[in-house]
C-alpha cells in the first residue's frame, strides 16, 4: 500500500507510465508528462467552492495535456 499516488514506468525505456492511487489501484497510463499532469490534477487542492468552475478548470487542464488512457 502507498500513502500517496505514484507513477511507475511500464516499459524498460521509460516511454509508458502508470499512475496508481493510494491503494495501488491503476488510475491511468500514458507518457510521463500525461501521468505527471494527471497526478497534479488529482493531488491539487480545490480552491473554488463552485462545482461548475471546478469542472471548467479540470476540462481546461485536460485539454492542455496529451491524451490520457484510463484503465477499465
Gaussian input, Z-matrix of N, CA and C with variables (Angstrom, degrees):
# hf/3-21g

backbone

0 1
 N
 C     1     B1
 C     2     B2     1     A1
 N     3     B3     2     A2     1     D1
 C     4     B4     3     A3     2     D2
 C     5     B5     4     A4     3     D3
 N     6     B6     5     A5     4     D4
 C     7     B7     6     A6     5     D5
 C     8     B8     7     A7     6     D6
 N     9     B9     8     A8     7     D7
 C    10    B10     9     A9     8     D8
 C    11    B11    10    A10     9     D9
 N    12    B12    11    A11    10    D10
 C    13    B13    12    A12    11    D11
 C    14    B14    13    A13    12    D12
 N    15    B15    14    A14    13    D13
 C    16    B16    15    A15    14    D14
 C    17    B17    16    A16    15    D15
 N    18    B18    17    A17    16    D16
 C    19    B19    18    A18    17    D17
 C    20    B20    19    A19    18    D18
 N    21    B21    20    A20    19    D19
 C    22    B22    21    A21    20    D20
 C    23    B23    22    A22    21    D21
 N    24    B24    23    A23    22    D22
 C    25    B25    24    A24    23    D23
 C    26    B26    25    A25    24    D24
 N    27    B27    26    A26    25    D25
 C    28    B28    27    A27    26    D26
 C    29    B29    28    A28    27    D27
 N    30    B30    29    A29    28    D28
 C    31    B31    30    A30    29    D29
 C    32    B32    31    A31    30    D30
 N    33    B33    32    A32    31    D31
 C    34    B34    33    A33    32    D32
 C    35    B35    34    A34    33    D33
 N    36    B36    35    A35    34    D34
 C    37    B37    36    A36    35    D35
 C    38    B38    37    A37    36    D36
 N    39    B39    38    A38    37    D37
 C    40    B40    39    A39    38    D38
 C    41    B41    40    A40    39    D39
 N    42    B42    41    A41    40    D40
 C    43    B43    42    A42    41    D41
 C    44    B44    43    A43    42    D42
 N    45    B45    44    A44    43    D43
 C    46    B46    45    A45    44    D44
 C    47    B47    46    A46    45    D45
 N    48    B48    47    A47    46    D46
 C    49    B49    48    A48    47    D47
 C    50    B50    49    A49    48    D48
 N    51    B51    50    A50    49    D49
 C    52    B52    51    A51    50    D50
 C    53    B53    52    A52    51    D51
 N    54    B54    53    A53    52    D52
 C    55    B55    54    A54    53    D53
 C    56    B56    55    A55    54    D54
 N    57    B57    56    A56    55    D55
 C    58    B58    57    A57    56    D56
 C    59    B59    58    A58    57    D57
 N    60    B60    59    A59    58    D58
 C    61    B61    60    A60    59    D59
 C    62    B62    61    A61    60    D60
 N    63    B63    62    A62    61    D61
 C    64    B64    63    A63    62    D62
 C    65    B65    64    A64    63    D63
 N    66    B66    65    A65    64    D64
 C    67    B67    66    A66    65    D65
 C    68    B68    67    A67    66    D66
 N    69    B69    68    A68    67    D67
 C    70    B70    69    A69    68    D68
 C    71    B71    70    A70    69    D69
 N    72    B72    71    A71    70    D70
 C    73    B73    72    A72    71    D71
 C    74    B74    73    A73    72    D72
 N    75    B75    74    A74    73    D73
 C    76    B76    75    A75    74    D74
 C    77    B77    76    A76    75    D75
 N    78    B78    77    A77    76    D76
 C    79    B79    78    A78    77    D77
 C    80    B80    79    A79    78    D78
 N    81    B81    80    A80    79    D79
 C    82    B82    81    A81    80    D80
 C    83    B83    82    A82    81    D81
 N    84    B84    83    A83    82    D82
 C    85    B85    84    A84    83    D83
 C    86    B86    85    A85    84    D84
 N    87    B87    86    A86    85    D85
 C    88    B88    87    A87    86    D86
 C    89    B89    88    A88    87    D87
 N    90    B90    89    A89    88    D88
 C    91    B91    90    A90    89    D89
 C    92    B92    91    A91    90    D90
 N    93    B93    92    A92    91    D91
 C    94    B94    93    A93    92    D92
 C    95    B95    94    A94    93    D93
 N    96    B96    95    A95    94    D94
 C    97    B97    96    A96    95    D95
 C    98    B98    97    A97    96    D96
 N    99    B99    98    A98    97    D97
 C   100   B100    99    A99    98    D98
 C   101   B101   100   A100    99    D99
 N   102   B102   101   A101   100   D100
 C   103   B103   102   A102   101   D101
 C   104   B104   103   A103   102   D102
 N   105   B105   104   A104   103   D103
 C   106   B106   105   A105   104   D104
 C   107   B107   106   A106   105   D105
 N   108   B108   107   A107   106   D106
 C   109   B109   108   A108   107   D107
 C   110   B110   109   A109   108   D108
 N   111   B111   110   A110   109   D109
 C   112   B112   111   A111   110   D110
 C   113   B113   112   A112   111   D111
 N   114   B114   113   A113   112   D112
 C   115   B115   114   A114   113   D113
 C   116   B116   115   A115   114   D114
 N   117   B117   116   A116   115   D115
 C   118   B118   117   A117   116   D116
 C   119   B119   118   A118   117   D117
 N   120   B120   119   A119   118   D118
 C   121   B121   120   A120   119   D119
 C   122   B122   121   A121   120   D120
 N   123   B123   122   A122   121   D121
 C   124   B124   123   A123   122   D122
 C   125   B125   124   A124   123   D123
 N   126   B126   125   A125   124   D124
 C   127   B127   126   A126   125   D125
 C   128   B128   127   A127   126   D126
 N   129   B129   128   A128   127   D127
 C   130   B130   129   A129   128   D128
 C   131   B131   130   A130   129   D129
 N   132   B132   131   A131   130   D130
 C   133   B133   132   A132   131   D131
 C   134   B134   133   A133   132   D132
 N   135   B135   134   A134   133   D133
 C   136   B136   135   A135   134   D134
 C   137   B137   136   A136   135   D135
 N   138   B138   137   A137   136   D136
 C   139   B139   138   A138   137   D137
 C   140   B140   139   A139   138   D138
 N   141   B141   140   A140   139   D139
 C   142   B142   141   A141   140   D140
 C   143   B143   142   A142   141   D141
 N   144   B144   143   A143   142   D142
 C   145   B145   144   A144   143   D143
 C   146   B146   145   A145   144   D144
 N   147   B147   146   A146   145   D145
 C   148   B148   147   A147   146   D146
 C   149   B149   148   A148   147   D147
 N   150   B150   149   A149   148   D148
 C   151   B151   150   A150   149   D149
 C   152   B152   151   A151   150   D150
 N   153   B153   152   A152   151   D151
 C   154   B154   153   A153   152   D152
 C   155   B155   154   A154   153   D153
 N   156   B156   155   A155   154   D154
 C   157   B157   156   A156   155   D155
 C   158   B158   157   A157   156   D156
 N   159   B159   158   A158   157   D157
 C   160   B160   159   A159   158   D158
 C   161   B161   160   A160   159   D159
 N   162   B162   161   A161   160   D160
 C   163   B163   162   A162   161   D161
 C   164   B164   163   A163   162   D162
 N   165   B165   164   A164   163   D163
 C   166   B166   165   A165   164   D164
 C   167   B167   166   A166   165   D165
 N   168   B168   167   A167   166   D166
 C   169   B169   168   A168   167   D167
 C   170   B170   169   A169   168   D168
 N   171   B171   170   A170   169   D169
 C   172   B172   171   A171   170   D170
 C   173   B173   172   A172   171   D171
 N   174   B174   173   A173   172   D172
 C   175   B175   174   A174   173   D173
 C   176   B176   175   A175   174   D174
 N   177   B177   176   A176   175   D175
 C   178   B178   177   A177   176   D176
 C   179   B179   178   A178   177   D177
 N   180   B180   179   A179   178   D178
 C   181   B181   180   A180   179   D179
 C   182   B182   181   A181   180   D180
 N   183   B183   182   A182   181   D181
 C   184   B184   183   A183   182   D182
 C   185   B185   184   A184   183   D183
 N   186   B186   185   A185   184   D184
 C   187   B187   186   A186   185   D185
 C   188   B188   187   A187   186   D186
 N   189   B189   188   A188   187   D187
 C   190   B190   189   A189   188   D188
 C   191   B191   190   A190   189   D189
 N   192   B192   191   A191   190   D190
 C   193   B193   192   A192   191   D191
 C   194   B194   193   A193   192   D192
 N   195   B195   194   A194   193   D193
 C   196   B196   195   A195   194   D194
 C   197   B197   196   A196   195   D195
 N   198   B198   197   A197   196   D196
 C   199   B199   198   A198   197   D197
 C   200   B200   199   A199   198   D198
 N   201   B201   200   A200   199   D199
 C   202   B202   201   A201   200   D200
 C   203   B203   202   A202   201   D201
 N   204   B204   203   A203   202   D202
 C   205   B205   204   A204   203   D203
 C   206   B206   205   A205   204   D204
 N   207   B207   206   A206   205   D205
 C   208   B208   207   A207   206   D206
 C   209   B209   208   A208   207   D207
 N   210   B210   209   A209   208   D208
 C   211   B211   210   A210   209   D209
 C   212   B212   211   A211   210   D210
 N   213   B213   212   A212   211   D211
 C   214   B214   213   A213   212   D212
 C   215   B215   214   A214   213   D213

   B1=1.4518
   B2=1.5298
   B3=1.3064
   B4=1.4550
   B5=1.5222
   B6=1.3049
   B7=1.4624
   B8=1.5200
   B9=1.3454
   B10=1.4626
   B11=1.5252
   B12=1.3395
   B13=1.4680
   B14=1.5307
   B15=1.3467
   B16=1.4666
   B17=1.5204
   B18=1.3468
   B19=1.4645
   B20=1.5239
   B21=1.3304
   B22=1.4609
   B23=1.5250
   B24=1.3477
   B25=1.4726
   B26=1.5281
   B27=1.3337
   B28=1.4634
   B29=1.5204
   B30=1.3286
   B31=1.4626
   B32=1.5255
   B33=1.3178
   B34=1.4753
   B35=1.5258
   B36=1.3383
   B37=1.4557
   B38=1.5255
   B39=1.3201
   B40=1.4521
   B41=1.5177
   B42=1.3248
   B43=1.4651
   B44=1.5208
   B45=1.3252
   B46=1.4626
   B47=1.5299
   B48=1.3203
   B49=1.4632
   B50=1.5155
   B51=1.3267
   B52=1.4608
   B53=1.5233
   B54=1.3175
   B55=1.4579
   B56=1.5130
   B57=1.3483
   B58=1.4619
   B59=1.5226
   B60=1.3456
   B61=1.4575
   B62=1.5269
   B63=1.3397
   B64=1.4747
   B65=1.5182
   B66=1.3247
   B67=1.4636
   B68=1.5222
   B69=1.3385
   B70=1.4565
   B71=1.5132
   B72=1.3192
   B73=1.4647
   B74=1.5295
   B75=1.3308
   B76=1.4567
   B77=1.5178
   B78=1.3294
   B79=1.4586
   B80=1.5244
   B81=1.3341
   B82=1.4576
   B83=1.5116
   B84=1.3221
   B85=1.4561
   B86=1.5207
   B87=1.3205
   B88=1.4549
   B89=1.5062
   B90=1.3288
   B91=1.4568
   B92=1.5302
   B93=1.3109
   B94=1.4610
   B95=1.5247
   B96=1.3246
   B97=1.4645
   B98=1.5289
   B99=1.3194
   B100=1.4605
   B101=1.5248
   B102=1.3202
   B103=1.4630
   B104=1.5226
   B105=1.3302
   B106=1.4620
   B107=1.5249
   B108=1.3434
   B109=1.4640
   B110=1.5235
   B111=1.3262
   B112=1.4555
   B113=1.5260
   B114=1.3258
   B115=1.4588
   B116=1.5214
   B117=1.3241
   B118=1.4647
   B119=1.5283
   B120=1.3271
   B121=1.4672
   B122=1.5276
   B123=1.3289
   B124=1.4649
   B125=1.5203
   B126=1.3407
   B127=1.4591
   B128=1.5259
   B129=1.3287
   B130=1.4629
   B131=1.5253
   B132=1.3461
   B133=1.4625
   B134=1.5284
   B135=1.3209
   B136=1.4630
   B137=1.5223
   B138=1.3221
   B139=1.4585
   B140=1.5201
   B141=1.3267
   B142=1.4602
   B143=1.5261
   B144=1.3163
   B145=1.4550
   B146=1.5223
   B147=1.3277
   B148=1.4548
   B149=1.5245
   B150=1.3225
   B151=1.4625
   B152=1.5217
   B153=1.3273
   B154=1.4612
   B155=1.5251
   B156=1.3135
   B157=1.4613
   B158=1.5233
   B159=1.3297
   B160=1.4654
   B161=1.5233
   B162=1.3351
   B163=1.4567
   B164=1.5240
   B165=1.3267
   B166=1.4663
   B167=1.5204
   B168=1.3372
   B169=1.4650
   B170=1.5235
   B171=1.3332
   B172=1.4597
   B173=1.5217
   B174=1.3327
   B175=1.4649
   B176=1.5210
   B177=1.3272
   B178=1.4641
   B179=1.5238
   B180=1.3413
   B181=1.4595
   B182=1.5235
   B183=1.3200
   B184=1.4669
   B185=1.5246
   B186=1.3247
   B187=1.4490
   B188=1.5219
   B189=1.3248
   B190=1.4600
   B191=1.5277
   B192=1.3148
   B193=1.4597
   B194=1.5207
   B195=1.3042
   B196=1.4646
   B197=1.5110
   B198=1.3159
   B199=1.4655
   B200=1.5115
   B201=1.3222
   B202=1.4692
   B203=1.5189
   B204=1.3160
   B205=1.4541
   B206=1.5130
   B207=1.3543
   B208=1.4690
   B209=1.5145
   B210=1.3022
   B211=1.4607
   B212=1.5065
   B213=1.3204
   B214=1.4743
   B215=1.5076
   A1=109.75
   A2=114.34
   A3=121.10
   A4=109.42
   A5=116.55
   A6=120.07
   A7=111.24
   A8=116.82
   A9=122.02
   A10=108.48
   A11=118.17
   A12=119.63
   A13=109.78
   A14=116.76
   A15=120.85
   A16=111.27
   A17=115.28
   A18=123.07
   A19=108.97
   A20=115.64
   A21=121.08
   A22=109.33
   A23=118.01
   A24=119.29
   A25=110.29
   A26=115.78
   A27=120.40
   A28=112.66
   A29=116.77
   A30=119.41
   A31=109.28
   A32=117.95
   A33=120.67
   A34=113.54
   A35=117.99
   A36=121.23
   A37=112.55
   A38=117.64
   A39=122.13
   A40=114.09
   A41=116.95
   A42=120.22
   A43=112.11
   A44=118.25
   A45=122.51
   A46=107.97
   A47=114.79
   A48=121.15
   A49=110.64
   A50=115.46
   A51=122.51
   A52=107.19
   A53=115.93
   A54=121.99
   A55=107.75
   A56=115.84
   A57=120.85
   A58=109.44
   A59=115.68
   A60=120.35
   A61=110.48
   A62=115.83
   A63=121.87
   A64=112.76
   A65=116.97
   A66=120.93
   A67=112.18
   A68=117.56
   A69=121.27
   A70=113.46
   A71=117.35
   A72=121.94
   A73=109.67
   A74=116.59
   A75=121.36
   A76=110.88
   A77=115.46
   A78=122.17
   A79=109.63
   A80=116.66
   A81=120.17
   A82=111.35
   A83=115.51
   A84=122.13
   A85=108.94
   A86=115.94
   A87=120.76
   A88=110.43
   A89=115.70
   A90=119.85
   A91=109.25
   A92=115.95
   A93=119.55
   A94=110.66
   A95=116.52
   A96=120.85
   A97=111.40
   A98=117.51
   A99=121.27
   A100=110.23
   A101=117.29
   A102=120.65
   A103=111.15
   A104=117.37
   A105=121.31
   A106=110.36
   A107=116.88
   A108=120.62
   A109=111.01
   A110=116.87
   A111=120.71
   A112=110.64
   A113=117.50
   A114=121.93
   A115=110.19
   A116=116.54
   A117=120.95
   A118=110.77
   A119=116.51
   A120=120.34
   A121=112.57
   A122=117.45
   A123=118.68
   A124=113.03
   A125=118.01
   A126=120.06
   A127=112.21
   A128=116.95
   A129=121.41
   A130=109.66
   A131=117.73
   A132=118.81
   A133=110.98
   A134=115.65
   A135=120.91
   A136=108.18
   A137=116.36
   A138=121.52
   A139=111.77
   A140=116.58
   A141=119.64
   A142=110.34
   A143=115.44
   A144=119.35
   A145=111.44
   A146=116.85
   A147=121.72
   A148=109.33
   A149=117.87
   A150=121.46
   A151=112.16
   A152=118.81
   A153=121.28
   A154=110.56
   A155=117.25
   A156=119.28
   A157=111.04
   A158=117.27
   A159=120.92
   A160=109.32
   A161=116.74
   A162=120.42
   A163=110.86
   A164=117.45
   A165=121.32
   A166=110.68
   A167=117.53
   A168=119.42
   A169=111.03
   A170=117.52
   A171=120.84
   A172=110.38
   A173=117.07
   A174=120.55
   A175=110.82
   A176=117.82
   A177=121.25
   A178=110.62
   A179=117.03
   A180=120.55
   A181=111.08
   A182=116.78
   A183=120.04
   A184=111.00
   A185=117.36
   A186=120.74
   A187=112.88
   A188=117.35
   A189=120.72
   A190=112.79
   A191=117.84
   A192=119.99
   A193=110.08
   A194=116.00
   A195=121.42
   A196=110.02
   A197=116.57
   A198=121.88
   A199=110.23
   A200=115.19
   A201=121.15
   A202=106.84
   A203=116.25
   A204=121.89
   A205=108.87
   A206=119.26
   A207=120.42
   A208=111.90
   A209=114.49
   A210=121.80
   A211=108.95
   A212=116.94
   A213=121.19
   A214=109.94
   D1=145.25
   D2=179.26
   D3=-105.89
   D4=163.25
   D5=176.51
   D6=-102.26
   D7=-17.40
   D8=178.25
   D9=-139.86
   D10=158.43
   D11=174.10
   D12=-60.86
   D13=144.32
   D14=-176.90
   D15=-138.28
   D16=154.80
   D17=176.48
   D18=-108.49
   D19=141.40
   D20=177.74
   D21=-137.16
   D22=141.87
   D23=175.19
   D24=-71.55
   D25=142.16
   D26=178.41
   D27=-100.66
   D28=-16.27
   D29=179.41
   D30=-127.18
   D31=159.30
   D32=-176.34
   D33=-67.45
   D34=-16.38
   D35=-179.32
   D36=-92.52
   D37=-6.89
   D38=178.42
   D39=71.01
   D40=30.56
   D41=179.80
   D42=-95.52
   D43=-23.45
   D44=-179.85
   D45=-123.41
   D46=131.14
   D47=-178.58
   D48=-122.47
   D49=160.29
   D50=174.08
   D51=-121.71
   D52=141.91
   D53=175.13
   D54=-110.67
   D55=126.75
   D56=-178.97
   D57=-119.80
   D58=146.70
   D59=179.27
   D60=-81.37
   D61=-172.84
   D62=-177.16
   D63=-62.25
   D64=-21.67
   D65=-178.11
   D66=-97.26
   D67=2.66
   D68=-179.21
   D69=84.79
   D70=7.81
   D71=179.41
   D72=-83.88
   D73=134.88
   D74=-178.19
   D75=-69.09
   D76=127.84
   D77=177.18
   D78=-94.26
   D79=-41.42
   D80=-179.82
   D81=-175.29
   D82=172.29
   D83=177.89
   D84=-132.58
   D85=160.55
   D86=177.65
   D87=162.89
   D88=-163.69
   D89=177.93
   D90=-68.62
   D91=169.00
   D92=179.08
   D93=-60.11
   D94=-41.32
   D95=-179.44
   D96=-64.52
   D97=-42.31
   D98=178.89
   D99=-61.73
   D100=-47.12
   D101=179.92
   D102=-65.18
   D103=-37.69
   D104=177.65
   D105=-63.85
   D106=-43.50
   D107=178.79
   D108=-63.97
   D109=-43.59
   D110=178.82
   D111=-64.46
   D112=-40.96
   D113=177.32
   D114=-59.70
   D115=-42.52
   D116=178.06
   D117=-61.92
   D118=-43.06
   D119=-178.18
   D120=-66.15
   D121=-37.93
   D122=-176.70
   D123=-82.51
   D124=-16.88
   D125=-179.68
   D126=-104.52
   D127=-8.84
   D128=-179.15
   D129=-71.40
   D130=130.73
   D131=177.70
   D132=-67.32
   D133=146.09
   D134=179.51
   D135=-84.90
   D136=119.51
   D137=-177.43
   D138=-91.43
   D139=-35.76
   D140=-176.88
   D141=-87.49
   D142=152.45
   D143=175.71
   D144=-99.92
   D145=-12.63
   D146=-179.50
   D147=-83.82
   D148=114.63
   D149=-175.47
   D150=-63.53
   D151=-29.51
   D152=179.53
   D153=-65.25
   D154=-43.22
   D155=-179.85
   D156=-70.83
   D157=-30.50
   D158=177.29
   D159=-66.83
   D160=-45.22
   D161=178.66
   D162=-63.12
   D163=-39.70
   D164=179.64
   D165=-64.78
   D166=-42.45
   D167=-179.96
   D168=-68.48
   D169=-35.19
   D170=177.25
   D171=-65.68
   D172=-42.56
   D173=177.64
   D174=-63.35
   D175=-39.57
   D176=177.61
   D177=-61.62
   D178=-43.66
   D179=179.79
   D180=-64.97
   D181=-40.37
   D182=178.88
   D183=-65.81
   D184=-37.73
   D185=179.28
   D186=-67.69
   D187=-25.87
   D188=-179.37
   D189=-84.70
   D190=-14.11
   D191=-179.95
   D192=-103.01
   D193=173.05
   D194=178.33
   D195=-72.58
   D196=178.85
   D197=178.88
   D198=-63.70
   D199=140.94
   D200=176.78
   D201=-109.35
   D202=136.23
   D203=-176.21
   D204=-111.04
   D205=86.17
   D206=-178.50
   D207=-68.29
   D208=150.88
   D209=176.41
   D210=-87.48
   D211=145.59
   D212=179.17
   D213=-84.10

